[in-house]
Amino acid sequence: MSTNHHLAALNLLLTEQRPEILQKWTDKILSSWSHRLPNTFNVSEMHQHTALLLGQVAGIFSDYPTSGLWDFPESHPLALTMSAFSASRAVAGFTPTETAQYVMSLQSVLTLALIGQKIASAAELEANLSAVQDVIGRLTLITFSAFVATRERIIAGQSASLIDLSTPVIRLWDQVLLLPLVGVIDTARARKFTENLLESITRYEASVTVIDVTGVPVFDTAVARHLMKTVDAAQLLGTRVVMTGLNPEGALTLTKLGITMPNVITRATLRTGVAEALALIGRRIVASKPS
């Protein structure tokens, strides 16, 4: 390891007093996290990670440039360690501030320790404090970036799961499927329920598909176009389409667009639509005989 003479005080501090620095840092973190975030992290793992990170930070200061700021590539081991930690905090439910506080608390510990050292000149103290501020500042930016990227992946995954849950294709009977649409239909949802429906039609060799739009609050031009594309695709796979729950506003929208749906059977309610679907395959619901 090379020796950085203009940061001699900082390097000496991180060499001879590293156990004390590590203890003060972990104590500072635990005093905050244990109060605000109980049972959300493993203390032993946190100690191990903090010791690893402090060792990597010490290595950075030993090679810190004599002029300018430290070049911090994303592939640097310290950046990778901090990114992995930040991602784990995002998964655990920490906020960005709470996660950044982890690395920022090291700055206050190092600053107080440097001030307590017998440094020969104010210029030397300023150089050491500036290096601490630079490195910790860049680590904080990496922490935020990794945290936000992880949260975006989590949110995207949750959104995809919600779309899947909100557009189920139900097998009502042999060769009969039901697609109940609930909520606002945007392009992403329309694409997803169309894919699910076409896949189910092929898998179950469905002869009839009931599309219920009772739960669609706004039946505008965009919804109508999405729906008709789905109907056209379904019919190309050989299934008859029964549409139920269409309200007066939806009927007017289809009329304004010039969509007549000659090959689509429409029924006012889901009950009558299911009965129609069963009739199309030669089935009907009858009352059971009393025993």
C-alpha positions in Angstrom: 0.0 0.0 0.0 1.4 3.4 -1.0 1.9 6.2 1.5 0.0 9.5 1.0 2.1 12.1 2.8 -0.4 15.0 2.5 -3.0 12.9 4.3 -0.6 11.5 6.9 -2.9 12.4 9.8 -5.9 10.7 8.3 -3.9 7.5 7.3 -2.4 7.3 10.7 -5.8 7.7 12.3 -7.3 4.9 10.2 -4.3 2.6 10.9 -3.7 3.0 14.6 -7.2 3.9 15.7 -9.3 1.9 13.3 -10.9 -0.3 16.0 -12.0 2.9 17.9 -13.2 4.5 14.7 -15.2 1.4 13.8 -16.7 1.2 17.3 -17.8 4.9 17.2 -19.2 4.5 13.7 -21.3 1.3 14.5 -22.5 2.9 17.8 -23.7 5.9 16.0 -25.5 3.8 13.4 -27.1 1.5 16.0 -28.3 4.4 18.2 -30.3 5.7 15.2 -31.4 2.5 13.5 -32.3 0.6 16.7 -34.7 3.3 17.7 -36.3 4.1 14.4 -35.9 0.7 12.6 -36.2 -2.1 15.1 -35.9 -5.7 13.8 -35.1 -4.6 10.2 -31.4 -5.5 10.2 -29.0 -8.1 11.6 -26.5 -6.4 14.0 -23.8 -9.0 13.4 -24.0 -8.6 9.6 -24.0 -4.8 10.0 -20.8 -5.0 12.1 -19.1 -7.2 9.4 -20.2 -5.0 6.6 -19.1 -1.8 8.4 -15.6 -3.3 9.1 -15.2 -4.2 5.5 -16.3 -0.8 4.3 -14.0 1.0 6.7 -11.1 -1.0 5.5 -11.9 -0.1 1.9 -12.3 3.6 2.8 -8.9 3.5 4.5 -7.4 2.1 1.3 -8.9 5.0 -0.7 -7.3 7.6 1.5 -3.9 6.0 1.2 -4.0 6.4 -2.6 -5.9 9.7 -2.6 -4.6 12.1 -5.3 -2.6 15.1 -4.2 -4.7 17.5 -6.3 -8.2 17.4 -7.6 -11.0 15.0 -6.5 -10.9 11.3 -6.3 -11.9 9.4 -9.5 -14.7 7.1 -8.4 -15.6 4.5 -11.2 -18.7 2.4 -10.7 -16.5 -0.8 -10.9 -14.4 0.2 -7.9 -14.7 -2.4 -5.1 -15.8 0.3 -2.7 -18.5 1.5 -5.0 -19.7 -2.1 -5.5 -19.7 -2.7 -1.8 -21.7 0.4 -1.1 -24.1 -0.3 -4.0 -24.8 -3.8 -2.7 -25.5 -2.5 0.8 -27.7 0.3 -0.4 -29.7 -2.2 -2.5 -30.2 -4.5 0.5 -31.5 -1.5 2.6 -34.0 -0.7 -0.2 -35.3 -4.2 -0.1 -35.5 -4.1 3.7 -37.8 -1.1 3.6 -35.4 1.7 4.6 -35.8 5.2 3.3 -33.1 6.9 1.1 -32.3 9.2 4.0 -31.9 6.4 6.5 -29.7 4.5 4.1 -27.5 7.5 3.3 -27.2 8.2 7.0 -25.1 5.0 7.3 -22.2 6.4 5.3 -22.7 10.0 6.2 -22.3 9.2 9.9 -18.7 8.0 9.1 -17.9 11.6 8.0 -18.9 13.0 11.4 -16.8 10.4 13.2 -13.7 11.0 11.1 -14.1 14.8 11.3 -14.3 14.8 15.1 -11.3 12.4 15.3 -9.2 14.6 12.9 -10.0 17.7 14.9 -8.8 15.9 18.0 -5.5 15.0 16.4 -2.4 17.2 16.9 -2.1 18.4 13.3 0.7 20.7 12.6 -1.0 23.3 10.4 -4.5 24.5 9.4 -3.7 23.8 5.8 -3.0 20.1 6.6 -6.2 19.8 8.6 -8.2 21.4 5.8 -6.6 18.9 3.3 -7.6 15.9 5.5 -11.1 17.2 6.1 -11.6 18.0 2.4 -10.6 14.4 1.4 -13.1 13.0 3.9 -15.8 15.2 2.6 -15.0 14.3 -1.0 -15.0 10.5 -0.5 -18.0 10.4 1.8 -19.9 12.7 -0.6 -19.3 10.5 -3.5 -20.2 7.4 -1.5 -23.5 9.1 -0.6 -24.3 9.7 -4.2 -23.6 6.1 -5.0 -25.8 5.1 -2.1 -28.7 7.2 -3.4 -28.3 6.0 -7.0 -28.2 2.3 -6.0 -31.2 2.8 -3.7 -33.3 4.5 -6.3 -32.4 1.9 -8.9 -33.4 -0.9 -6.6 -36.6 0.7 -5.6 -37.5 1.3 -9.2 -37.0 -2.4 -9.9 -39.1 -3.4 -7.0 -41.9 -1.0 -8.0 -41.8 -2.2 -11.6 -42.0 -5.8 -10.4 -44.9 -5.0 -8.1 -46.7 -3.1 -10.9 -46.3 -6.1 -13.2 -47.7 -8.4 -10.5 -50.7 -6.1 -10.0 -51.4 -6.0 -13.7 -51.3 -9.8 -13.7 -53.7 -10.0 -10.7 -56.0 -7.4 -12.1 -56.5 -9.1 -15.5 -57.2 -12.8 -14.7 -58.5 -15.1 -17.3 -61.0 -17.5 -15.7 -62.0 -20.9 -17.1 -65.7 -21.1 -16.4 -66.4 -24.4 -18.2 -64.9 -26.6 -20.8 -64.2 -24.3 -23.8 -65.6 -21.2 -22.0 -63.4 -18.4 -20.6 -64.2 -15.3 -18.7 -62.1 -12.1 -18.8 -63.4 -9.6 -16.1 -62.0 -6.1 -16.6 -61.9 -3.9 -13.6 -60.4 -0.4 -13.2 -58.7 2.0 -15.6 -57.5 0.4 -18.8 -54.3 1.8 -20.2 -52.0 0.6 -22.9 -49.9 -1.6 -20.6 -52.9 -3.3 -19.1 -54.6 -3.7 -22.4 -51.5 -5.4 -23.8 -51.2 -7.7 -20.8 -54.8 -8.9 -20.7 -54.8 -9.4 -24.5 -51.7 -11.6 -24.2 -53.2 -13.5 -21.3 -56.5 -14.0 -23.1 -55.0 -15.2 -26.3 -52.7 -17.6 -24.5 -55.6 -19.0 -22.5 -57.8 -19.4 -25.7 -55.0 -21.5 -27.3 -54.3 -23.5 -24.1 -57.9 -24.4 -23.4 -59.1 -24.5 -27.0 -61.9 -22.1 -25.9 -64.9 -21.9 -28.2 -66.5 -18.9 -26.3 -65.0 -16.0 -24.4 -67.0 -13.7 -22.1 -65.5 -10.3 -21.7 -67.1 -8.4 -18.8 -66.6 -4.6 -18.7 -68.9 -3.9 -15.8 -66.0 -2.8 -13.6 -64.5 -0.4 -16.2 -65.3 3.1 -14.8 -64.5 5.1 -18.0 -65.3 3.7 -21.4 -63.6 6.2 -23.6 -62.2 6.1 -27.1 -58.9 4.6 -26.0 -60.6 1.8 -24.0 -62.9 1.0 -27.0 -59.9 0.7 -29.4 -58.0 -1.5 -27.0 -61.0 -3.7 -26.5 -61.8 -4.1 -30.2 -58.2 -5.1 -30.9 -58.6 -7.8 -28.2 -61.9 -9.0 -29.7 -60.5 -9.1 -33.2 -57.4 -11.1 -32.1 -59.6 -13.5 -30.0 -61.9 -14.1 -33.0 -58.9 -14.9 -35.2 -58.2 -17.8 -32.9 -61.6 -19.2 -33.4 -63.5 -18.2 -30.3 -66.9 -16.5 -30.1 -67.0 -13.4 -28.0 -69.8 -12.4 -25.6 -69.4 -8.9 -24.2 -71.3 -8.1 -21.0 -71.7 -5.0 -18.7 -71.5 -2.4 -21.4 -73.1 0.8 -20.1 -74.9 3.5 -22.2 -71.9 5.7 -22.4 -69.8 2.9 -23.7 -72.4 2.0 -26.3 -72.4 5.6 -27.5 -68.6 5.6 -27.7 -68.6 2.5 -29.9 -71.3 4.1 -32.1 -69.3 7.3 -32.5 -66.3 5.3 -33.5 -68.4 3.4 -36.1 -67.8 0.1 -34.3 -70.8 -2.1 -34.8 -69.4 -5.5 -33.6 -71.6 -7.7 -35.8 -69.9 -10.9 -34.7 -69.9 -10.0 -31.0 -72.9 -11.0 -28.8 -73.7 -8.3 -26.2 -75.6 -8.8 -23.0 -76.4 -6.3 -20.3 -75.3 -8.4 -17.3 -72.6 -11.0 -16.6 -75.3 -13.5 -15.5 -77.1 -13.4 -18.9 -73.7 -13.4 -20.7 -72.6 -16.6 -19.0 -75.9 -18.2 -19.8 -75.5 -17.2 -23.4 -71.9 -18.6 -23.5 -73.1 -21.9 -22.1 -75.9 -22.1 -24.6 -73.4 -21.6 -27.4 -71.6 -24.9 -26.4 -74.9 -26.7 -25.8 -75.0 -26.3 -22.0 -77.4 -24.6 -19.7 -77.9 -24.1 -16.0 -80.9 -25.9 -14.5 -82.2 -26.2 -11.0 -81.3 -29.4 -9.2 -84.1 -31.8 -8.3 -84.9 -31.8 -4.5 -83.6 -34.9 -2.8 
